[in-house]
Amino acid sequence: MTGNYHINTPTYLRDLPQDVLPELTHELRTFLIDHIANNGGHFSSSLGVVELTIALHYVFNTPIDKLIWDVGHQAYVHKLLTGRAHLFHSNRRLGGISGFPSMEENEFDAFGTGHSSTSLSAILGMATAAKYKGDHVRQHIAVIGDGAITAGLAFEALNNIGFEQANVLIILNDNNMSIDANTGALQNYLTDLTSGQSYNRLRSIVKKILSTNRRRVGWSIATMRKVEKLIKSGLITSSNFFEALNIRYFGPVDGHNLHKLIKVFKKLKHIPGPKILHCITEKGKGFAPAMLNKSQWHATGKFDKETGAGLENNVTPAQNESYQEVLGKTLIQLARSNSRIMAISPAMLSGSKLTAMKREMPNRVFDVGICEQHAVTFSAGLAADGLLPFCVIYSTFLQRAYDQLIHDVALQKLKVVFCIDRSGVVGPDGPTHQGAFDVAFLRCIPNIIGASPMDLKDFKNLLFTAQHDTTEGPFAIRYPKGSGIKDQHSDKFTKVQIGKGRKLRSGEEIAILSLGPVGLYAQKACCELFDMGIHIAHYDLRFFKPLDEELLHEIFQTYPFVITLEDGCITGGAGTAVMEFMADHGYKASVKRLGLPDSFAIQGSQEELHRLYNYDKDAIINTIKELYATIHPSNIHIRSYEN
């Protein structure tokens, strides 16, 4: 790190005199702005916790004391202070450091937190383990955002923490934001805490009286605690939430007052049992554009650090449109003519392009916060009463609501349309966010329809089809992060026959069965191979449940060699479904599955990962050439495709 202070570990940080730390905060913010301006990444969250991060590592003996960040995208400063500044240029890149805490990456990352709201359960587990081992010295700290604390898992952990009375310090990082603005009663409650200062003013008065009372020695600790409890109970009922759970509440405090934070942490360090410190921070602190537009600057590409203007060409070509934009526009079109349609999002309105629908139809779009389980069962309740919910949810986050999907929706054959965003590899967010598993975990559930469009026109028509009463039970449509060729007739819809794929081209000996937009790779590969004299058949499965059995019979009766292609895990995926069909019907074809292997997909761009895991256009061509060479060994001109 450039500047006067080269912090490689928090040990060096703790050796600095406290009066020079404000200068370090400036250096860290400058470093973050410089590097993210050049490389992109999560931005405003980390700018908001610079002072908080310094204070935590200054006071607590990390990594012996356990520190968890929730959600992990606010941990960039933590990474800089724990020996990774020289690697920060590789953040979120193929082969580089993770954009989230990773136990494999560094000993200071006590727990991986790519998904939100896990920190309280994890830190309680660590505190309980320390107690069991007889370690009564180690500290256990969880930093959790005001968005993350609204999730059900966090509530469950708070309930258990108060019961177990473990030695845990919860830092509530309250910046009034998650990715979009926070919603819900708990957010209103936290706002009341920060705006209603009666409790804190009276507490200061009582403290002053006690400090000047010559007879204060007669006041026992127990008596003072009773006075404090009486103040909290009598003045602001909102304080009762944490206190009623037997978790001592402290704050609110200014999360940008470094010296105050250090002073408070030093005191809290010696208070046993569970406690929560309410810190008020500002997302984007120190960079004016990010302070003015917090949602936009949650994560960013390259930008001019002087003006905030974007430097990357993120403008979608005029003939292209993103799947997310099509989802947002199509739902508005359908909802205008179908009053039963509702849209539900677990804290991802802007990412899923539902903000326009929210503006036009505010009583029909629900941002339920970072609460995926609730989002699914809430959707089930809407469906049970005759409405038609479109639950728009990222693939990686649908994993968190698997029981609700099965028990509350599929078992009861309730019509919920699941728009599964970010399916397949999503890129630099890495293994915690790749949408690898949805086909595998959906296709084993009874009563569900599962589809994946190859292009935007098909996507729009599947959304149109899903709203019809002719389908019963949940209807899942998976689609990637990214764009495709715009449908020039966006106002026209065609109903898709459920469970029917399509034959795109005939061939000889070898057939490709693709699912989803990676089928475009197959189309290009087939064209190039045709020019080489190799004729490959190509079929778009479109549905992974139910499978088009008529189409599969045709394929296995015609082609002795079959290649399946999907942007997801091949274990249990669409290719596996095809092989199960083949075995069930006694066919003997040779099947090669292309997709994600039995490992967690690492970070990198989508194109890099498609290439790395061997299912981009070039990999398809190489696979077919190798296969063709075994079928026709005399054709010695067949060589591996040169990239």
N, C-alpha and C positions, 0 to 999 in steps of 0.2 A: 504494500500500500504506500502510495506517495505521501509526502508530508513529513512532519516532525516525528510522528509516532508510528513505529513499525511494529504493530501488535501481531505476534504470531500465535500466542496463547493468552488466555485470561490471566495467567501468572504474571506476565509482563504488565498487563493492564493494572493489576492490583498493586504493582510497585510504583505506579505513578501517583504524585500528589493530587489530591482531589481538585485543587484549584485549576489544574490544566485540562481537566476532562471536558469542559465546554468547548475548548479548541478541537478536541478529538471528535466531538459531535459534528462540528463543521467539516472536518476532513472526511468523515465517514459519509456524510450526505453528498459531498462533492464527488467522492469516489463512486457512489451508487449512481448518481446522475450521469457522470462521465461514461461509465461502463454500460449502463442500460441504454443510454442514448446511442451508443455504438453497436450494441448487440441485441437490444430488446429484452423483454422478460417481465415478470411481475414487478410492480414499481411502487405504487402509492402506499401499500400496506407497510412495506419495510421502511419507507421514509418516515412513517408515523411512529415507529418504535425505536428510534435511534437512542434516545435518552434512556428509555426503559431497558433496552438490551445492555447498554453500558453499565447501568446501575445493578442489574441482576448479576452480571459476571464480576463486577467489582466487589460485591458484598458476599456472594455465595461461592462456595468452593467447588465449582464445576471442574471436571466432570464427576467428581465424587458425589457432590450434591446433584440430584437429578433435575434436569430442566427440560420440559416439553413445550413445544410451540404448536398452537392450534388456532387457525390452520397454518400449515407449514410455509406458505408463501410469504409470511411476514418474518421469516427467519434469515433473510439475506445478511443483515448486520451481524447476527449470531455467527454466520458462516465466515464473515470477514474477520471476526475477532478470534476465531478458532482455527486459524492456520490455512484458510482457503482463499485468501485474497489473491494470491498468485495464480490461482486456477479459475478465478471468477469469469474470465473471458470465455471459458468453456461451458458456462452455466446453461443447462437445458439443451446442450448440443450433443450430437452423437459422440459417445466416448467421454463426455465431460461430466462435471459435477451435476448433481440433481438440483432441480429448482425447489425441492422440499427436503426437510431433514431425512437422513437415511442412516440407519444403524450400521450398515455396511460401509458407509463412506467415512465416518468420523466418530471417535469415541464420545465427543461432546453432543452428538445427536442421540439422546436417550431413547427416542421412540420415533418411528416413521409416521408422519402425519400429512399424507396427501389428501385424505378425506377429512372432513371436519368433525369436531365434537367428540373425538376419541380420547382426548388428553386426560380428562378427569378420571375416567375408568382406569386408564393405564397408570396414572400417577398414584391412585389409590392402591393398585396392585403392587407397585414398587414400595410404597410406604408400608404396606402390610407385610411384604417380604422382609423388609429391613427390621421391622418389629419382631417378626418370628425368629430372625437370626440373631436377635439381641443387639442390633445396631440402633442406638437411641440418639446418635449424633447426626447422622446424615439428614439433609434437608431434601424436601420433595416439592418442586414448584411446577405449576402448570399455568402457562399463559394462554388464555382462551378469549377469543373475540366475542363481542356482544351479538354477532350473528350466529356464531358457532354454539353459543350457550343456549340458544333457543331450541336445539334439537332434542328429541326424546332421550337419546343416549346420555346427553349431558344431565338431564333431569334425573334419570335413573342413578347416575353416579353421585350427584349431589345428595340424593336421598340416602345412599349407602355411606357416603363420606361422613355425613352427620351422625349416622348410627354407629359407625366403627370408631369415630373420634381419632382417626389417624393423624399423624403429624404432616399435614398437607397445607401448602400455601397456594391459593388460587389467585392469579392476577387476571382480573376482568379488564381486558383492553377494550374500552368503550369508545369507538369512533363513529357510532351511529350508522355504520355501513357494514354490509358484507361485500358482495360484488355490486349489487344494486342496493338501494336504500332498504334498511331493515324494516320488517313488518311484524305486527303481532302485539299482544298485550304485554309481554315481557319487555319489549322494546319501549313501550309507553311507560312501564314501571321504572326502567332504568333512566329514562328521561326525567321522570319525576324526582328521582334521587339526585340528579345533577342540577335540576332547576329549583327544587325546594330545599333551601339551605337552612331551614329552621333548626333542624337537629344539629347540624354542624356548628351553627352559631351558638346555640345553648350549650353544646358540649364544650366549646372554647371558654364560655363564661364560667361554667362549673369548674373547668380545669384551672382557670385563673383564680377562682375563689379558693380552691383547695391548695394551690401553690402559695397563696398569701396568708392562709389560715395558720396562725401560730400553733393551733392545737391539732393540726392535720395528722400528727402522729397517732392520734386516737382513732383515725379512720382506718379500718382494716381493708385489705384488698377485697375481701368478700363484700364489704359494705359499698365500696366504690363501684364494684361490678353491678350490684343491685341498683345503684343510682343510674349507672349507664343504661342498664336494661330498662329501667323505668322511663328514662328519657326517650329511648328508641320506641318503646311500646306506646307512650303517651302522645308523642309528637308526630311521628310519621309511620303510619301503619305499613307503608311500603317496605320499611326496614325489617318488618317482621318476617319477610319471606326467607331470607338467609338465616336470621337468628332463630326462627322457629324450627329450622332444620338442624339447630345446634352447630351452626357454622358462624363464627364471629365475623362481623362485618366491619371493615375499616374503609374510610373514604367518604366521598370521592376525593381524589388527589389529582393534581395537574401532572399528567404523564410526560410533560416536557420540562418540568422543573427537576433537573438532574440532582441537585443537592438535596432537595426535599425527598426524592425517591430513595436516595442512598440512606438518608436518616431514617426513613420509615422502614426500609428493609432491615436495617440493623436492629431495630426494635422488634419487628415481627419475627426475626430469626430466633428470638429467645422466648417467644410465646408458644407454648405447646398446643397441640390439637389442631383441628381444621379451622382455617381462617380465609377470608376473601378480601383482597384489596381492590377497590374499584378505581381504575385509572382512566382518566379522560385524555384521549389523544386525538390528533387530527390527521386523517389519512392524507398523504401527499405533502406533509409538512416540509417546508423549505424549497418547494418548487411550485411557483404560483399557478401555472396551468393545471397541475394535478390537484391543487387545493380548490380550484374553481369547478373542476369537472371530475369528481372522484370516481364515478363509474367508468368513464372513458379511460382513465389512467390506472385502473386496477392492473391491467397488463397492457404492454405496448410493444410495437415494433421499434425500429430505429427512428430517432427524431433529432431535430436541431435543439440542442440544450439551451440555446439562447432564447428561442421563440416558442419552442414546443411543437413546431410544425413537423409533421411526419416526413421521413425521408424515403421510406420504402414505397414502392408502387403497389399499394394495396387496392387500387381501383380495379374492380372487376370489369373485364372487357364488356363492351356494349352487348355482345351476343351471349354473354354468360350471366348466370345468376346463381346464388348460393342455395343449397338445400334449405337452409334456415330461412332465407327470404321467401322462398316458395311456400314453406310451411306457414309463415305469418300471413302472407297475402291470401293463400288458399283458405285458411281457416276463417278469415274475415268474409271472403266470398260465400263460403258455405253457411256461416252463421247468419248472414243477412237473410238467407232464405229458409233457414232451419233454426227455429227459436229454441230448440232443445239443446243446441250445442253450447258447451262450456269449455273453457281452457284452464288447466291447472298446471302450475309450475312450482317446483321446490327451489325458489330463490334464483332462478335463471331466466327471468323475463327478457332481458336484453340479449343474452347469449342465444336464446332460442327464437328471437325476433317476434316476441309477443307484445311488445310495448305499444305498437300501433293499434292492435286489437284492444288493449287495455284502455287506451285513450278513447276509442270509439264506443266500446261496450264495457264500461268499468264494472258493471254488476255481473258480468259473465266471464271475467278473467280473474283468477285467484292465485296470488303469490303467497304460498303457505309457509315460506321460510325454508331453512335447511332441514326439512322434515320429510324425507322421502317415504317413510312408512305411513305417516299421516296422509301424505299426498295421494297415495294409492287407495287407502281405505276411505278417505274423504271422497275420492272419485267413485268408489264403490257405492257409497251412500247416495250420491247424486244419481247414479244409474239405477239404484234400487227404487228410487222415487220417480223414475220415468224420464230423467234428463240424459243427455248424451255427452259424457265428459271425454275430452281429449287430454289425456295426461301426458304432458310434454316433459320428458325426463332424459337426462344423459344416460347412455348405456352403463357407464361405470357406477352411476348412482342408483340405478334400478337394482343393482346387486343388493343394496341395503334394504330393499323392500320385498324380498323374495317370498317370505311367508305370507305377506299381505296379498301379493299377486296370486298365490295359490289358494289360500284359505278364504280370502274376502272377495275375490273377483272370479277366478276360474271355477272354483268349486260350485259357486252359486250361479254360474253362467250369466254373469252381469256384463252388459255391453259397455265396456270401457275401451276406448281406442288409445293404445300406448304408442306415442310418437317417440321412438327411441333415437335420440339425437347422439351425435358423436360415436356412432357405431364403427367398429374397425379401429385401426390405429389412428390416434389423434395427433401424434407428433411429440413436441418437446416436453409436454407435461409428464411423459414417462409411464412406468408400469402401473402407477396408481390410477391413471386416467384412461388407459387404452380400453376401448370398447371391444374386448376380445371374446367375451364369454356368453353374450346374450343369446345367440342362436342355440348354443349347447344347453343352456339352462332353461330356455323357453320351450324347445321342441319336445321335451319329456313331460310337459304339463298337459293334461287332458283339457278339452273344450276350447283350446286357443287356436287362433289363426295367426300365422307368422309370415311376413312378406318382406322383401327387400328389393326396391326398384333399381333398375340399371341406369335410368336417366331421369331427368326432371319431369318430363311429360308423364312417365309411368308413375312417378312419385305423386304427382298431382292427382292422377286418376285413382290411385290406391286410396288417397285421403277421401276422395269423392265416394268411392265404393264403400269405405268403412262406415260411412254415416247411414247407410241404408238398413232398413229393418229386416232385410232378408238374411242378414248374418246374426248369429246368436253367440253370446260369450265374448271374451276379450279378443281384440284385433290388434296385433302388434306390427308396426311398420318401422323397420330399422333403416337409418340413413346416415351418411358420413358427415364429418366436418369438411366443407369444401363446396366447390361450385361445379356446374355443368352447363351445357348449351341450353339457352333459354327456349322455352316452348313459345313459338310465335303465335299460338292460339290459346293464350292463357285463360281466356274466358270460357273456353269450351271444355267439357268433361265427358269422359267415356267410362262407363262402368266396366270393371275388370271381372272376369269370371274367376271365382274363388278356386284356388288350388290348380290353376292352369298356367303352365310355362309357355315358352314359345321357341320355335325353331328359327334361328337367324340365318343359317347357311348349311348346305349339305356338304358332305365330304367323303373321304375314303379311309376306311380302317380306323381312324382316330376321331373321337368326338370330345369336345370340351363342354362341360356343364358348369356354367358360372352362376354365382349368386351375387346380386348387387352391382354397384358401379365398377368394381374391378373387371366386370365383363367387358368394359371398354378396352382394357388391356388385351383381352382375348380377341376382340374384333380387329385391333391393329395387328396383333401377331398373326392372325389368320390371313390378313391381306398380304403381309410381307412373305409369309410362307407360300401363299398361292403364287406369288411372283417367282418363287424358287422352284415351283412345280410340285409343291406339297399341298394337298387339298385336305383341309381339316374342317370337320363339321363343328358347329357352335350352337348351343342351346342355352337360353336364359331360363333358369329355374323359376325365378320370380318369387315363388312361395317355398319356404322350407317346412311349412306345415299348413295344410296337408301337401304332400308331394304330388306332383302330376304323374300318376302311375301310368296313364296311357302313354305319356311322353317317354317315361323311363323304359317301358316295354319296347317301344320303337327303337330306342337307343341300344339296349342290350341285345336286341334281335338283329341289329344291323352292324354294330361296331365292336370288334373284339378288344379294342383299347380305349379306355375312358380316362379323361383327366378332369378332376373337379377343382374349382377355383373359388375361393371365398376370402373375404377380409375379416378373418376371425380365427379362433382356434380350430384346428382340424380334429382335435380330440372331442368327439361328441357333436361336431359341427355338421354342416350340410353334406360334406363329402362322406362323413360317417353314415348319415341317413341314406345316402345313395348306396353305399356298400351293404347296409342292412337290407335294403330292398333287393339288391342283387342276390344276397344269400337266401333271403326268404323265398325267392322265386326260382332258385336253382340255376341262375346264370353263372357263367364261368369267365367273365371278362377280366382283363388285367386293369386294375384301377390305380391311378396315381393321384394323391390328394395334395393340392397346393394351398397354403394358408399359413397361419401362425403355428409354430411348433409347440411342444409341451413345455413351455417355459414362459416367464413373464416378459413381454415385449419391452425392450429398453426405450430410452428417449432418442429422439432424432426427428427429422422432418418425415412427413408421410411418405414421400418419394424414397428417401433413404431407407426407411424401414421396409417398404415393399421390395426394394432391391435386396436388402440384407437378408430378408426371410424368403427370398426366391419366389415371389409371385407377382413381379411386374412384367411388362411386355417382354423384355429381354430374357427373363427367366423362363417364361412360357415358351419362347422360341427355342431356347437351349434344351428344355425338357423334351419338346417334340422332336427336335433334331436327334437327340440321343435315342429316343424311342424309335424313331424312323430308321435310324442306322441299325438297330437290332432287328427290325422287321425286314429291311432291305440291305444286308451287309455288303452287297456288291456295289452299292452307290457310295463309293469312297469319297465323293466330293462333299458329303455332309460333314460340316465342321461346327464347332461351338460358335455361337453368335458372338462377334466382337463388340464390346461395349464402346 
